[in-house]
Amino acid sequence: MHFKALCNRKGIALLRLFAAASLGQGHFRLFNQTLRVMKLTAIILLVSVLHVSATGRSQTVTLKVRNASLENLFDNVTTQTGYYFFYRPGQLKGSKPVTINAEQLPLEAFLQQVFRDQPVTYMVQNQTIFIVTKTDTAQHKKPAAPPLTVQGEVRDSLGNLLRGATVTLVPGNALAITDKKGVFVLHDIAPGRYVLRVSYVGFETTSIPVNATENMAPVSVVLKLESANLVEVTVLNNGYQTLSRDRSAGSFSKPKMDVIYNRSTSMDLMQRLDGQLPGLVINNSPNQNGNTITVRGNSTIFADKSLLYVVDGVVVTDLADLNPNDVQDVTLLKDATAASIWGSRASNGVIVVVTKKGSFGANKLKVEYNGFVNFQGKPDVEYLPYMRSAEYIQTMKELFADPAYLTANTYASANMLISGNAAIAPHETILFKQYRGLISEATANAQLDSLAALDNLSQIKDIWYRNASLSNHTVSVRGGFGNYSLYGSLAYTNTTSSTPGEKNNAYKINLRQDVNVSKRVSVYLITNLVNTITSAGRMPNLGVTSRFFPYQLFKDVDGNSISMPWLYRTDSLTTLYQAKSGVNLNYNPIDEMNYGNTKGNNFNANITGGITVKLIKGLRVEGVYGVMNGNSKTTDFESQKSFTVRNQLAAFTVPATTPGGSPTYYLPTTGGKLTTTNVTRRNYTIRHQLVYDITSGNGDHQLTTLAGQEATSAFGNTNISVARGYDPELNTSLPIDYVTLANGISGTVFPSGLTRSSLGYDAYSETENLARTTSWYSNAAYTYLRRYTINASVRNDKSNLFGQDRSVQYKPLWSIGLSWQINRESFMEHVMWVDYLTLRATYGLSGNQPSKSGYFAAAYDILSGGTNINVPGGIAYSIGTYGNKRISWENTRNYNVGLDYSFLKGRLLGNADLYMRRTTNLIGYVPANAFAGVTSFVGNLGDMHNTGVETRLTSVNFRKRDFIWSTTLILSYNVNKVTKLYTPNPTTSAIQYMSTRYAEGYSSYAQWGYRFKGLDNVGDPLVELADGTITKKPGVALASDLVYMGTWQPTLTGGFSNNFRYRNFQLSCNMVYNFGSRLKRDALGLNTTTSALAGRTSTSAGYFFGNMYRDFNSRWKKTGDETITNIPAYIPSSSISSSQRSVLYYANGDINYFDGAYIKMRDINLSYTLPQQIVSRMRAEEITFRATLSNVLLWKANQYGIDPEFHNSTTAERTIPFAQHSIAFGLNLRF
């Protein structure tokens, strides 16, 4: 194979023509395919690493310039590739202007063309390009001998031949591409000394000296996998600046972006990060007290627990408006050096997101489509362990057969009115009639047997649930023309929930534009518009599940919906109330679905702009300006036909006092009820900073420093209005007399409260909050000899959340960090098994503000107003926040030691961090002076510690040309402890202390239990007190008698991934795991939803409850059962039960806490990329199909069949699993 030197702008075309002539048509197609694969690979690398990359920057250049100086050219190359140029002042004097038209040209080939006929040449080392003055070499002299041939082969570190590697000789411009055997040949080479450079995507560029002589031996080149690809980080973007990974001592993590792109169970970027970042814990269990996502443990009690989210340098409330397909890179900042530049908001961790942008000089637009459909099926309604009809009816017959049950639970007590309600279930009606002598036993049994033969499970699945799905379609364009580049996308997301009638459609537009105004000034503008439209019908309170009576059908055999007025009151009461009020009080749950709706329309506009002005060499000014404007409107309409409106009307109706008279109505008799909620959000960010970036001493000294000022504001307003008698056709409503209604009305058909009907003012309410912060900050990074780095930062924040006292508004924060690149030391030169080894250590102070939605702190009393019709003028004032001049910010001191490494030529690589976080001055409620007239106010009440270790370990288990298998382990271990907590009036009662989640000396989210000691001979639970006493007496247990049962927050979390690639197929298996949490079981007697062990087994009016756990039939029933069961006996009388024993001794006993550990396959993704020869015929660059299986529970530590991700941590109740075993299909097209 013979190649001419490529010296003009049509080099690639000439290369292809020459290859076609030399190789023949068949081999040329293969050669052409190889070039396209190289081109595609380079494009993918460019797309994925324009900012902070997880795989290293691209080694291709796209640029079209005419008569450009070398210096301007260097800036463009650095922007696109991340390679930096170093040269002495004046060294470029005499250089010639460059005209070049390069499109996705390999960096080596690009540099060859640029430096042709220039007085200087270059040398590449790591990611630095050194400019060298040309000497009088063989290139400039007349050959003393005939031209020679230089040939050789290129392999990777495992000995595999590399096809498509770029080989060049310096000085000169000879270039060759290795063939399928990894062989290259360079012809017409003049004798002399050269540097042979070999580059290949994903490998480090290697330069070796060669002496071109007659009969020289073939050159053997071994390429090493890029350290950047191994450690998966080359540069760090902390939201303010971009630094080389080697120049930051901070602790941060990055995910594998291909995993993020392929996940399809959610459009929430944070959910897609599950198991991908050391230190990030995503606990999907319901009711996590606002702490679903944590970084390095919980560090606050009442202050803001949420992470700080930064998108393109601007703080946002969350990432809901972000399309994952628009994301270029994600970085998690964890320690003080990495995150302290964000000041008082960084204590809980910082997520920095960089979105995609275009490329300058591409001179064309590239189009990409990425879409998927995720089929999630119906929720697993059978997951809850409730009885079915036959078992339930038999259980009820047994209970009613006990005379003690009928004595304790009479028909009169069941028919007792509570707010006009007296719900008696059908089976109870039959049994009460039997034991009241209204029907015979045979008739009762026949009717009960008919109920036992019914089962509503299939109707519940079909009527109240549907197959859920999630789909997204994103079309994006990317490119640029000259000094203008753009990236834009249009996205549509359809979320079909499992609830019939619900709709959720999101439309997103994202556009980023970058302009190089001049060689000194560049600007950009990012516009992100999101419109989400939702709607839903009326659904029953708390939904319909297997908690409902298992025999009650919703449709008859003819498909007609069945009315269930008994859910609120008996037929006789319904008839009576209807006669008195003239209002129909029938209740039909299926019909109710059509008697109202909820609609929502949310629009958010996020606009971010920036400008960079280069003042002098190394010095620039940067400005970032962010504006977010959001408006949301939600309407909840209940029509005149809805039971809620009809029932409330009857409750505020006084019956006629004379025969034939009309009732007196205090609410409108026509029209429905409309509740409108409007939410307005306005946020802005203004930041200016001066950046100085200089490298001197041939790269021995590198200094980057910045200083700036930032101001932010977050405003929120929520107003709620209620209109009654609303007519949706006319958009009109009717007035009501709130004064009379608030004072209460006696003698109504039935009372809305215990004794009378009253309605407080709810026509209008409004809340508003404003959080402002102004900050001054500075950051510096200095690296000496490319081995020793020191980072330092300081920031001073001022927040209005602390009121007007400046002494508590300002918060100075700082950090310092050191790193040592051990692998670059001279004593490591011969340690060949070490590729990369860096030791890091940081220390610093971060802070936390009060939550702007609660727990405001202030040095002075802050008043709030409210509507009160009982005071003169109707407006009342109260103290919303009590002043505390001694209050301080929460302080968190961060200590971190880390190690980054790569061994055995990339076969083993990763990082590890050991950290300590010491938080003081926790914000919360503290007791006030007895003479202050208030019991408590916001202040500082304690300290908290977090200690942990986290690591990321990747191994390349097998690597051949066609097959690669790698494994990654993500591990995070955290120990949390409240070390100091001031508790006013500490409780001594065990019952009250049971709900304490923060206690000195224990982890956050602490849980407590009784020392359960089994049952006595009558089936009552026994507990052991601290002094060793065994008792069943209720109320005697103290807080000191409880035992610590652990925390529901997992202590050991992470992910385990295996990735396989065989030719065009790629398979990734990503597991997540959680260990160390303890959860309370939904034991009998805990609450009514798990089945009561005393009193009437019934349901609350209007709720679809009433069924019982199957464990109920495993309870103690007779003497001796205490040896085979721990479930207490059922006692029909609630009063006897509560005086004789405490069922909670069992329900909250230590035996009912279980290990919450689990391992779940978060997703298995299989993708196939069509061969290039097929794709090219379709005029496309890449076509990839993918299929994903998600959320498969592989193992759990508990034996109760409980999935910890669907177990309420606070109430200990199971929730119905959804989106498990979901299947998704996706398609990616690039043109």
Rosetta blueprint (number, residue, H / E / L):
1 M L
2 H L
3 F L
4 K L
5 A L
6 L L
7 C L
8 N L
9 R L
10 K L
11 G H
12 I H
13 A H
14 L H
15 L H
16 R H
17 L H
18 F H
19 A H
20 A H
21 A H
22 S H
23 L H
24 G H
25 Q H
26 G H
27 H H
28 F H
29 R H
30 L H
31 F H
32 N H
33 Q H
34 T H
35 L H
36 R H
37 V H
38 M H
39 K H
40 L H
41 T H
42 A H
43 I H
44 I H
45 L H
46 L H
47 V H
48 S H
49 V L
50 L L
51 H L
52 V L
53 S L
54 A L
55 T L
56 G L
57 R L
58 S L
59 Q L
60 T E
61 V E
62 T E
63 L E
64 K E
65 V E
66 R E
67 N E
68 A E
69 S L
70 L H
71 E H
72 N H
73 L H
74 F H
75 D H
76 N H
77 V H
78 T H
79 T H
80 Q H
81 T H
82 G L
83 Y L
84 Y E
85 F E
86 F E
87 Y L
88 R L
89 P L
90 G L
91 Q L
92 L L
93 K L
94 G L
95 S L
96 K L
97 P L
98 V E
99 T E
100 I E
101 N E
102 A E
103 E E
104 Q E
105 L E
106 P E
107 L H
108 E H
109 A H
110 F H
111 L H
112 Q H
113 Q H
114 V H
115 F L
116 R L
117 D L
118 Q L
119 P L
120 V E
121 T E
122 Y E
123 M E
124 V E
125 Q E
126 N L
127 Q L
128 T E
129 I E
130 F E
131 I E
132 V E
133 T E
134 K L
135 T L
136 D L
137 T L
138 A L
139 Q L
140 H L
141 K L
142 K L
143 P L
144 A L
145 A L
146 P L
147 P L
148 L E
149 T E
150 V E
151 Q E
152 G E
153 E E
154 V E
155 R E
156 D E
157 S L
158 L L
159 G L
160 N L
161 L E
162 L L
163 R L
164 G L
165 A L
166 T E
167 V E
168 T E
169 L E
170 V E
171 P L
172 G L
173 N L
174 A L
175 L E
176 A E
177 I E
178 T L
179 D L
180 K L
181 K L
182 G L
183 V E
184 F E
185 V E
186 L E
187 H E
188 D E
189 I E
190 A L
191 P L
192 G E
193 R E
194 Y E
195 V E
196 L E
197 R E
198 V E
199 S E
200 Y L
201 V L
202 G L
203 F E
204 E L
205 T L
206 T E
207 S E
208 I E
209 P E
210 V E
211 N E
212 A E
213 T L
214 E L
215 N L
216 M L
217 A L
218 P L
219 V E
220 S E
221 V E
222 V E
223 L E
224 K L
225 L E
226 E L
227 S H
228 A H
229 N H
230 L H
231 V H
232 E L
233 V L
234 T L
235 V E
236 L E
237 N E
238 N L
239 G L
240 Y L
241 Q L
242 T E
243 L E
244 S E
245 R H
246 D H
247 R H
248 S L
249 A L
250 G L
251 S L
252 F E
253 S E
254 K L
255 P L
256 K L
257 M H
258 D H
259 V H
260 I H
261 Y H
262 N H
263 R L
264 S L
265 T L
266 S L
267 M L
268 D L
269 L H
270 M H
271 Q H
272 R H
273 L L
274 D L
275 G L
276 Q L
277 L L
278 P L
279 G L
280 L E
281 V E
282 I E
283 N L
284 N L
285 S L
286 P L
287 N L
288 Q L
289 N L
290 G L
291 N L
292 T L
293 I E
294 T E
295 V E
296 R L
297 G L
298 N L
299 S L
300 T L
301 I L
302 F L
303 A L
304 D L
305 K L
306 S L
307 L L
308 L E
309 Y E
310 V E
311 V E
312 D L
313 G L
314 V E
315 V E
316 V E
317 T L
318 D L
319 L L
320 A L
321 D L
322 L L
323 N L
324 P H
325 N H
326 D H
327 V E
328 Q E
329 D E
330 V E
331 T E
332 L E
333 L E
334 K L
335 D L
336 A H
337 T H
338 A H
339 A H
340 S H
341 I H
342 W H
343 G H
344 S H
345 R H
346 A L
347 S L
348 N L
349 G L
350 V E
351 I E
352 V E
353 V E
354 V E
355 T E
356 K L
357 K L
358 G L
359 S L
360 F L
361 G L
362 A L
363 N L
364 K E
365 L E
366 K E
367 V E
368 E E
369 Y E
370 N E
371 G E
372 F E
373 V E
374 N E
375 F E
376 Q E
377 G E
378 K L
379 P L
380 D L
381 V H
382 E H
383 Y H
384 L L
385 P L
386 Y E
387 M L
388 R L
389 S H
390 A H
391 E H
392 Y H
393 I H
394 Q H
395 T H
396 M H
397 K H
398 E H
399 L H
400 F H
401 A H
402 D L
403 P H
404 A H
405 Y H
406 L H
407 T H
408 A H
409 N L
410 T L
411 Y H
412 A H
413 S H
414 A H
415 N L
416 M L
417 L L
418 I E
419 S L
420 G L
421 N E
422 A E
423 A L
424 I L
425 A L
426 P H
427 H H
428 E H
429 T H
430 I H
431 L H
432 F H
433 K H
434 Q H
435 Y H
436 R L
437 G L
438 L L
439 I L
440 S L
441 E H
442 A H
443 T H
444 A H
445 N H
446 A H
447 Q H
448 L H
449 D H
450 S H
451 L H
452 A H
453 A L
454 L L
455 D L
456 N L
457 L H
458 S H
459 Q H
460 I H
461 K H
462 D H
463 I H
464 W H
465 Y L
466 R L
467 N L
468 A E
469 S E
470 L E
471 S E
472 N E
473 H E
474 T E
475 V E
476 S E
477 V E
478 R E
479 G E
480 G E
481 F E
482 G L
483 N L
484 Y E
485 S E
486 L E
487 Y E
488 G E
489 S E
490 L E
491 A E
492 Y E
493 T E
494 N E
495 T E
496 T E
497 S L
498 S L
499 T L
500 P L
501 G L
502 E L
503 K E
504 N E
505 N E
506 A E
507 Y E
508 K E
509 I E
510 N E
511 L E
512 R E
513 Q E
514 D E
515 V E
516 N E
517 V L
518 S L
519 K L
520 R L
521 V E
522 S E
523 V E
524 Y E
525 L E
526 I E
527 T E
528 N E
529 L E
530 V E
531 N E
532 T E
533 I E
534 T E
535 S E
536 A E
537 G E
538 R L
539 M L
540 P L
541 N L
542 L L
543 G L
544 V L
545 T L
546 S L
547 R L
548 F E
549 F L
550 P L
551 Y L
552 Q L
553 L L
554 F L
555 K E
556 D L
557 V L
558 D L
559 G L
560 N L
561 S E
562 I L
563 S L
564 M L
565 P H
566 W H
567 L H
568 Y L
569 R E
570 T L
571 D H
572 S H
573 L H
574 T H
575 T H
576 L H
577 Y H
578 Q H
579 A H
580 K H
581 S H
582 G L
583 V L
584 N L
585 L L
586 N L
587 Y L
588 N L
589 P H
590 I H
591 D H
592 E H
593 M L
594 N L
595 Y L
596 G E
597 N E
598 T E
599 K E
600 G E
601 N E
602 N E
603 F E
604 N E
605 A E
606 N E
607 I E
608 T E
609 G E
610 G E
611 I E
612 T E
613 V E
614 K E
615 L E
616 I E
617 K L
618 G L
619 L E
620 R E
621 V E
622 E E
623 G E
624 V E
625 Y E
626 G E
627 V E
628 M E
629 N E
630 G E
631 N E
632 S E
633 K E
634 T E
635 T E
636 D E
637 F E
638 E E
639 S L
640 Q L
641 K L
642 S L
643 F H
644 T H
645 V H
646 R H
647 N H
648 Q H
649 L H
650 A H
651 A H
652 F L
653 T E
654 V E
655 P L
656 A L
657 T L
658 T L
659 P L
660 G L
661 G L
662 S L
663 P L
664 T E
665 Y E
666 Y L
667 L L
668 P L
669 T L
670 T L
671 G L
672 G E
673 K E
674 L E
675 T E
676 T E
677 T E
678 N E
679 V E
680 T E
681 R E
682 R E
683 N E
684 Y E
685 T E
686 I E
687 R E
688 H E
689 Q E
690 L E
691 V E
692 Y E
693 D E
694 I E
695 T E
696 S E
697 G L
698 N L
699 G L
700 D L
701 H E
702 Q E
703 L E
704 T E
705 T E
706 L E
707 A E
708 G E
709 Q E
710 E E
711 A E
712 T E
713 S E
714 A E
715 F E
716 G E
717 N E
718 T E
719 N E
720 I E
721 S E
722 V E
723 A E
724 R E
725 G E
726 Y E
727 D E
728 P L
729 E L
730 L L
731 N L
732 T E
733 S E
734 L E
735 P L
736 I L
737 D L
738 Y H
739 V H
740 T H
741 L H
742 A H
743 N H
744 G L
745 I E
746 S L
747 G L
748 T L
749 V L
750 F L
751 P L
752 S L
753 G L
754 L L
755 T L
756 R L
757 S E
758 S L
759 L L
760 G L
761 Y L
762 D L
763 A L
764 Y E
765 S E
766 E E
767 T E
768 E E
769 N E
770 L E
771 A E
772 R E
773 T E
774 T E
775 S E
776 W E
777 Y E
778 S E
779 N E
780 A E
781 A E
782 Y E
783 T E
784 Y E
785 L L
786 R L
787 R L
788 Y E
789 T E
790 I E
791 N E
792 A E
793 S E
794 V E
795 R E
796 N E
797 D E
798 K E
799 S E
800 N H
801 L H
802 F H
803 G L
804 Q L
805 D L
806 R H
807 S H
808 V H
809 Q H
810 Y E
811 K E
812 P E
813 L E
814 W E
815 S E
816 I E
817 G E
818 L E
819 S E
820 W E
821 Q E
822 I H
823 N H
824 R H
825 E L
826 S H
827 F H
828 M H
829 E L
830 H L
831 V L
832 M L
833 W L
834 V E
835 D E
836 Y E
837 L E
838 T E
839 L E
840 R E
841 A E
842 T E
843 Y E
844 G E
845 L E
846 S E
847 G E
848 N E
849 Q L
850 P L
851 S L
852 K L
853 S L
854 G L
855 Y L
856 F L
857 A L
858 A L
859 A L
860 Y L
861 D L
862 I E
863 L E
864 S E
865 G E
866 G E
867 T E
868 N L
869 I L
870 N L
871 V L
872 P H
873 G H
874 G H
875 I E
876 A E
877 Y E
878 S E
879 I E
880 G E
881 T E
882 Y L
883 G L
884 N L
885 K L
886 R L
887 I L
888 S L
889 W L
890 E E
891 N E
892 T E
893 R E
894 N E
895 Y E
896 N E
897 V E
898 G E
899 L E
900 D E
901 Y E
902 S E
903 F E
904 L L
905 K L
906 G L
907 R L
908 L E
909 L E
910 G E
911 N E
912 A E
913 D E
914 L E
915 Y E
916 M E
917 R E
918 R E
919 T E
920 T E
921 N L
922 L L
923 I E
924 G E
925 Y E
926 V E
927 P E
928 A L
929 N L
930 A L
931 F L
932 A L
933 G L
934 V L
935 T L
936 S E
937 F E
938 V E
939 G E
940 N E
941 L L
942 G E
943 D E
944 M E
945 H E
946 N E
947 T E
948 G E
949 V E
950 E E
951 T E
952 R E
953 L E
954 T E
955 S E
956 V E
957 N E
958 F E
959 R E
960 K L
961 R L
962 D L
963 F E
964 I E
965 W E
966 S E
967 T E
968 T E
969 L E
970 I E
971 L E
972 S E
973 Y E
974 N E
975 V E
976 N E
977 K E
978 V E
979 T E
980 K E
981 L E
982 Y L
983 T L
984 P L
985 N L
986 P L
987 T L
988 T L
989 S E
990 A H
991 I H
992 Q H
993 Y H
994 M L
995 S L
996 T L
997 R L
998 Y L
999 A L
1000 E L
1001 G L
1002 Y L
1003 S L
1004 S L
1005 Y L
1006 A E
1007 Q E
1008 W E
1009 G E
1010 Y E
1011 R E
1012 F E
1013 K E
1014 G E
1015 L E
1016 D L
1017 N L
1018 V L
1019 G L
1020 D L
1021 P E
1022 L E
1023 V E
1024 E E
1025 L L
1026 A L
1027 D L
1028 G L
1029 T L
1030 I E
1031 T E
1032 K L
1033 K L
1034 P L
1035 G L
1036 V L
1037 A L
1038 L E
1039 A H
1040 S H
1041 D H
1042 L L
1043 V E
1044 Y E
1045 M E
1046 G E
1047 T E
1048 W L
1049 Q L
1050 P L
1051 T L
1052 L E
1053 T E
1054 G E
1055 G E
1056 F E
1057 S E
1058 N E
1059 N E
1060 F E
1061 R E
1062 Y E
1063 R L
1064 N L
1065 F E
1066 Q E
1067 L E
1068 S E
1069 C E
1070 N E
1071 M E
1072 V E
1073 Y E
1074 N E
1075 F E
1076 G L
1077 S L
1078 R E
1079 L E
1080 K E
1081 R L
1082 D L
1083 A L
1084 L L
1085 G L
1086 L L
1087 N L
1088 T H
1089 T H
1090 T H
1091 S L
1092 A L
1093 L L
1094 A E
1095 G L
1096 R L
1097 T L
1098 S L
1099 T L
1100 S L
1101 A L
1102 G L
1103 Y L
1104 F L
1105 F L
1106 G E
1107 N L
1108 M L
1109 Y E
1110 R H
1111 D H
1112 F H
1113 N H
1114 S H
1115 R L
1116 W L
1117 K L
1118 K L
1119 T L
1120 G L
1121 D H
1122 E H
1123 T H
1124 I L
1125 T L
1126 N L
1127 I L
1128 P L
1129 A L
1130 Y L
1131 I E
1132 P L
1133 S L
1134 S H
1135 S H
1136 I H
1137 S H
1138 S H
1139 S H
1140 Q H
1141 R L
1142 S L
1143 V L
1144 L H
1145 Y H
1146 Y H
1147 A H
1148 N L
1149 G E
1150 D H
1151 I H
1152 N H
1153 Y E
1154 F E
1155 D E
1156 G L
1157 A L
1158 Y E
1159 I E
1160 K E
1161 M E
1162 R E
1163 D E
1164 I E
1165 N E
1166 L E
1167 S E
1168 Y E
1169 T E
1170 L L
1171 P L
1172 Q H
1173 Q H
1174 I H
1175 V H
1176 S H
1177 R H
1178 M L
1179 R L
1180 A L
1181 E L
1182 E E
1183 I E
1184 T E
1185 F E
1186 R E
1187 A E
1188 T E
1189 L E
1190 S E
1191 N E
1192 V E
1193 L E
1194 L E
1195 W E
1196 K E
1197 A L
1198 N L
1199 Q L
1200 Y L
1201 G L
1202 I L
1203 D L
1204 P H
1205 E H
1206 F H
1207 H E
1208 N L
1209 S L
1210 T L
1211 T L
1212 A L
1213 E L
1214 R E
1215 T L
1216 I L
1217 P L
1218 F L
1219 A L
1220 Q L
1221 H L
1222 S E
1223 I E
1224 A E
1225 F E
1226 G E
1227 L E
1228 N E
1229 L E
1230 R E
1231 F L
